[in-house]
Amino acid sequence: MAKRDYYETLGLQRNASEADLKSAFRRLAKDCHPDRHPGDKDAEQKFKEINEAYEALKDPQKRAAYDQFGHAAFDGSAGRGGPGGFGPDFASSMSDIFDDLFGEFMGGRRGGGGGGQRSRSGRERGADLRYNMEISLGDAYSGKNAEIVVPTSVGCDTCSGTGAKAGTKPTTCPTCAGQGKVRASQGFFTIERTCPSCHGRGEIIQDPCPSCSGSGRITKERKLAVNIPPGVEDGTRIRLAGEGEAGLRGGPAGDLYIFLSIKPHEFFQRDGADIFCKVPIAMTTAALGGQIDVPTVEGSITRVKVPEGTETGKQFRLRGKGMPVLRSKVTGDMYIQVEVETPKNLTRRQRELLEEFETESHKETSPHSVGFFARMKEFFEGKG
């Protein structure tokens, strides 16, 4: 019987990315894992097909060969340099050897980051989780202790994470004698690969736990305390080690990453450690000078002196009134940006006073506008 196309087996297009391959493999392998379907030969066969397809496509060189020659790339009928081509089992076995060698050099773990990593003992690490949290600018200024509720996988209490029914325990795999690896000789080579019976775990569960179906973990909501330090910025990431998804069958838990976003503030705009605040002032205050009360990010009120003749756009700097810098003793500044407000809805008396002021005004009171119109007049007269 002809083999199914590897891409079709994984439900992917030929232009699928490495991330798509990994995601599809994890999802399908979880759905049809033999431990979830005891005695189901069809599920066992499908699981083997999924593993074979993923082993061939996860390696860029093997994938390139498969894209060009199809299954013939592995059965020795295409592209072989000598007699007796190597089949997919041999290619998979060699991949296992290289993974083991480089895994030992890199600390005994395959891959890097993320979840789903399997240790030498076959215990699979739980996945990392992400939690999005929104806080106010005031919380970012002073820091806070928060409590969050996270739905995640935790160790099953019924079986204590073993996956075996109460009163029983996992048995040593008879195929690999608990090693998780089997060896076979092919010519001059001795090949070591993942045990096909226990899939590298070294144990087999005969009677799975009814609470967790043999996985050793269940889904549950957990309350966690989070310490948010002063000075966090939008996009800051907080890591809670070991608070992610529980590992499969007693494996180590993943991590929880909290990503912070800061709500827009009614008065303040933030730029790094500095705070900006736009404050409208009356025309009379701008012309005559005076004092204004402005809010600060720490929640207090401070008084700012406005000098005579202040114009729109003038900035006043308040040292040390900005945001703290994360994990340091440095504090930013606050900048008050003045906007001079033009009077509206004038009474008759107010209009009379302004008209009188305009009549009595001299060039000294509005030097910029007088100078602009004088230069404009000279410009056009010169062109004429």
Secondary structure, 3 states (H helix, E strand, C coil): CCCCCHHHHHCCCCCCCHHHHHHHHHHHHHHCCHHHCCCCHHHHHHHHHHHHHHHHHCCHHHHHHHHHHCCHHHHCCCCCCCCCCCCHHHHHHHHHHHHHHHHHHCCCCCCCCCCCCECCCCCECCCCEEEEEEECHHHHHHCEEEEEEEEEEEECCCCCCCCECCCCCCEECCCCCCCCEEEEEECCEEEEEECCCCCCCCEECCCECCCCCCCCEEEEEEEEEEEECCCCCCCCEEEECCCCCCCECCCCCCCEEEEEEECCCCCEEEECCEEEEEEEEEHHHHHHCEEEEEECCCCCEEEEEECCCCCCCCEEEECCCCCECCCCCCECCEEEEEEEECCCCCCHHHHHHHHHHHHHCCHHHCHHHHHHHHHHHHHHHHHC
